[in-house]
């Protein structure tokens, strides 16, 4: 199943939550006795809504939770799962920790760079793929591992990655 949202280059309307996510925002806040504890769920909602976290979305999360903007920015920049710039329609994240590296992640990443014509943190000119090296996808027994959008793929080699890319193109 493809979970990837269409990633807009701009994020219009981030001054207010869109009508269709208001109930989700309220529900996330209601699950926590301390309002500020909902910062991660609200960042997820914002990223899913706009495809990334533009400054206006970070501001909106801060206002919603009555937090300082630098605090929200600090949380968003601490976790690599949050995107502070637009990503491609398919976000390819290759685990580069020791167990995956020993199983061929470095070779796999180089293969992806060559195949897509982009490097770490770059997006293909058509906006289809963004490629990133990441630390630990928690799949040490199935390395090398790559997260594609929200789906995990383990025990990869170049042929499996090529076949996977064909299903995404």
Residue pairs with C-beta under 8 A, 6 or more apart in sequence:
1 151
2 149
2 151
2 168
3 149
3 150
3 151
4 89
4 90
4 91
4 149
4 150
5 48
5 51
6 51
6 89
7 51
7 52
7 86
7 87
7 88
7 89
7 127
8 50
8 51
8 86
9 86
9 127
10 54
11 50
11 51
11 52
11 54
11 56
11 57
14 46
14 50
14 54
14 56
14 57
14 59
14 60
15 56
15 60
16 60
17 25
17 49
17 60
17 64
18 49
21 45
21 49
24 45
25 42
25 45
25 64
28 38
28 41
28 42
28 45
29 35
29 38
29 42
29 64
29 65
31 38
31 41
32 38
35 65
35 66
36 65
36 66
36 67
38 65
39 61
39 65
39 67
39 71
39 72
39 75
40 75
40 79
42 61
42 64
42 65
43 53
43 61
43 72
43 75
43 76
43 82
46 53
46 57
46 58
46 60
46 61
47 53
47 57
47 82
47 83
49 57
50 57
51 83
51 86
51 87
52 83
52 84
52 85
52 86
52 87
53 76
53 82
53 83
53 84
58 69
58 72
58 73
58 76
59 69
59 72
61 67
61 72
62 68
62 69
62 71
62 72
65 72
76 82
76 84
77 84
80 132
80 134
80 135
83 91
86 123
87 123
87 130
88 123
88 124
88 127
88 128
88 129
88 130
89 127
89 128
89 129
90 128
90 129
90 130
90 148
90 149
90 168
91 129
91 130
91 132
91 147
91 148
91 149
92 112
92 129
92 130
92 131
92 132
92 146
92 147
92 148
93 132
93 133
93 134
93 137
93 146
93 147
93 148
94 100
94 105
94 108
94 109
94 112
94 131
94 132
94 133
94 134
94 144
94 145
94 146
95 105
95 134
95 135
95 136
95 137
95 139
95 143
95 144
95 145
95 146
95 147
96 105
96 106
96 109
96 133
96 134
96 135
97 135
97 136
97 140
99 140
99 141
99 143
100 137
100 139
100 140
100 143
100 144
100 145
101 143
101 144
102 143
103 143
103 144
104 143
104 144
104 156
104 157
105 143
105 144
105 145
107 158
108 144
108 146
108 156
108 157
108 158
108 161
109 120
109 131
109 133
111 158
111 161
112 131
112 161
113 119
113 120
113 131
115 161
115 162
115 165
116 124
116 129
116 131
117 124
118 124
118 129
118 130
118 131
119 131
120 131
120 132
120 133
121 130
121 131
121 132
122 130
122 131
123 129
123 130
124 130
128 168
128 169
129 165
129 168
134 147
137 145
137 146
137 147
137 152
139 145
139 152
139 154
142 154
142 155
143 154
143 155
144 154
144 155
144 156
145 152
145 153
145 154
145 156
146 152
146 153
146 156
146 161
147 153
148 164
148 168
153 160
153 164
156 164
